[in-house]
Amino acid sequence: MLHASESTIRRRRQSLFDTGILRSTVVADPFRLGYTIMALIGMQIEHRFLNSIVKALLDLPGLRFIGLTLGRYDILTEAWFKSNEELLNFVTDVLGQIPGIQRTETLQVLKLVKYGYDWGQPSQDINGSS
């Protein structure tokens, strides 16, 4: 029990949205949309091409996550595909055409154990149990 009026809670909630702490997002289930192949793709790049590579990656609709990283890779991405052929085409034909990408390593996820956007909530596995 919060011991606060509905208007107070509504005002506090709106304040969290206004300050950007909360935002409303709809997340589609990739499996139900036919995307059964998930891959993490690490890239080693020529650093003088960093900005143009990032711009090219941002324009690719299949990438769900793009991060600049330290360590083995300069860039790490997450991508979803409907088939192995689609993944192969993406890695060889699409990424292979971007100047400055020196090397990629693709890790195909065989079983997704946890994948969530529910910060602050109890975690659930992909089968829906806590």
Long-range contacts (C-beta under 8 A, 24 or more apart in sequence): 25-117, 27-117, 30-80, 34-82, 35-80, 35-81, 35-82, 36-81, 36-82, 36-83, 37-80, 37-81, 37-82, 37-83, 37-84, 37-86, 37-87, 37-108, 38-78, 38-79, 38-80, 38-81, 38-108, 38-109, 38-112, 39-78, 39-79, 39-80, 39-81, 39-87, 39-106, 39-107, 39-108, 39-109, 40-76, 40-77, 40-78, 40-106, 40-107, 40-109, 41-76, 41-77, 41-78, 41-79, 41-91, 41-95, 41-104, 41-105, 41-106, 41-107, 42-69, 42-72, 42-73, 42-75, 42-76, 42-77, 42-104, 42-105, 42-107, 43-73, 43-74, 43-75, 43-76, 43-77, 43-95, 43-101, 43-102, 43-103, 43-104, 44-72, 44-73, 44-74, 44-101, 44-102, 44-103, 44-104, 45-74, 45-75, 45-100, 45-101, 45-102, 46-100, 46-102, 47-74, 48-100, 49-99, 49-100, 49-101, 50-74, 50-100, 52-99, 52-100, 53-98, 53-99, 53-100, 53-101, 56-98, 57-98, 60-94, 62-90, 73-105
